[in-house]
């Protein structure tokens, strides 16, 4: 069904119509960490803007929408990438995802918290 919706959005965009899209905003403002990120998805294209980051970069982990907020989700991330402060990154073809954003490149779980480290013996 999601492929049908993506195709419909694409065809509407070709004809000059748009469905408005979805915007994700992430903000952290504490004594040690500062981050502001905006992501906008429209017509099958996602643009990720790292507005501000105390580390100089926004680190994105994109999970399938089915994992949203679930720490125990077993699905792998769709993508991981970093964007420098003040820059943007565009990705085409993303459908039904949720972004997790952090100031460090540490692995993030689907609940947008640092992923548990598995110890080996």
C-alpha positions, 0 to 999 in steps of 0.5 A: 500500500505504501508503494501505491501512496508514493506513486500517487504522490509522485504523479500528483507532483508531476501534475503540479499538485502537492499533498503538503508533506510531513515535518519532523523537528528535533530539539535538545537544549541543555547545559552541555548539549544543543541540537536543532534539526528539521526534516521535511518529507514531501512527494517522496523526497526527504530533506534533513536540515541540521540547524544547530548542533553543539558538536558541529554535526547532526547524526541521523538514524532512520528507522522504519515507522513500525519501530517508532519508539520501540526499544526492542524493535529488531528491524535494522535502521534504514539509513545512518548519516551525518550532516554538518551544522548549517547544512542539509542532506536530501534523500529520495525514496524514503517512505514510512520512517522515523528519524532519530537525531543526536549530536554524537555518532553513537548508535541509536536504538529505535526509541531514539536512545543510545543503543545498548552495548552487547558484551561478548565473552 
